[in-house]
């Protein structure tokens, strides 16, 4: 592949948090047991004026502040999410208008559960490689939903990240990307329904682990690499346990995984999960670092990326936008009543 990759990136995580124990107490559960079982201590919660569109806009603006790109040179915007604010009205057009992009713009909203954002990255890479656009913007963001009392309520959170893809001043080259996809109904939401359904334990072995493992194995075979060839590894993180377990199964160490593992402290940001993990890694990466990333989306599929950090990362104006670690620490705790208000939880079908 040509020298195509990430030019800049930005992220956004809402400030509000609710602890796992606070949610558990409402349902008469032992919060400590649930927290240990899921590997999640607390999760982010969107405020009344925050949604996938605002998170996407803030992520895009952060990416632009860190580089010298004219928004008018962005030729495509793809926003991946399970929680677009409109069923019919693209989120991407809101982002384009907010950042001052040209109307000569390809825009689409993507949905593929939690891998819709990485699918946008792949699309931008293809268009840049074909010289159809100079720069593309791919965003993965969600304000994910969970029915009251459901197991997902402990993890479903909010956040996202955006990546500008191009050929000039690439800070991280995308050496190769591939996908592994099957029809596996582990998690779904029917049209017009507010909350998703899931297959419980079925979401593990035949869904998450099968797709992550197959995609990862195929990518390493393609690149002729081994786990020890990478400095960082990022896996989709529906909870705090799955990514650690699949990393161990594949031969990666906790040391390689921990920088991109955010679910224990902000929950599962769905389409933003792998993207935020990559942003967290790039916040500390050095030239020459080798990054391995596998996303996962229920239904089901995984996107894999082999990435190498370049010398250009030293020129990135990283200080012009908050680091992921800074946003993780910038938090305000709320109780369940406030959480229910902010997430419109009391509405029922």
Secondary structure, DSSP 8 states (H G I E B T S, - for coil): --S-EEEEEEEE--SEEEEHHHHHHHTT--HHHHHHHHT-SEEEE--TT--HHHHHHHHHHHHHHTS---GGGEEEEEEE-S--S-SSS-HHHHHHHHHT--SS-EEEEE-SGGGHHHHHHHHHHHHHHTTS-SEEEEEEEEE----TTSGGGGTB-EEEEEEEEESSS-SEEEEEEEEEE----SEE--TT-SS-EE-GGGGIIIIIIHHHHHHHHHHHHHHT--GGG-SEEEE--SSTTHHHHHHHHHT--HHHHGGG--HHHH-B-GGGHHHHHHHHHHHH--TT-EEEEE--BTTTEEEEEEEEE-GGGGGS-GGGS--HHHHHHS-EE--HHHHHHHTTTT---
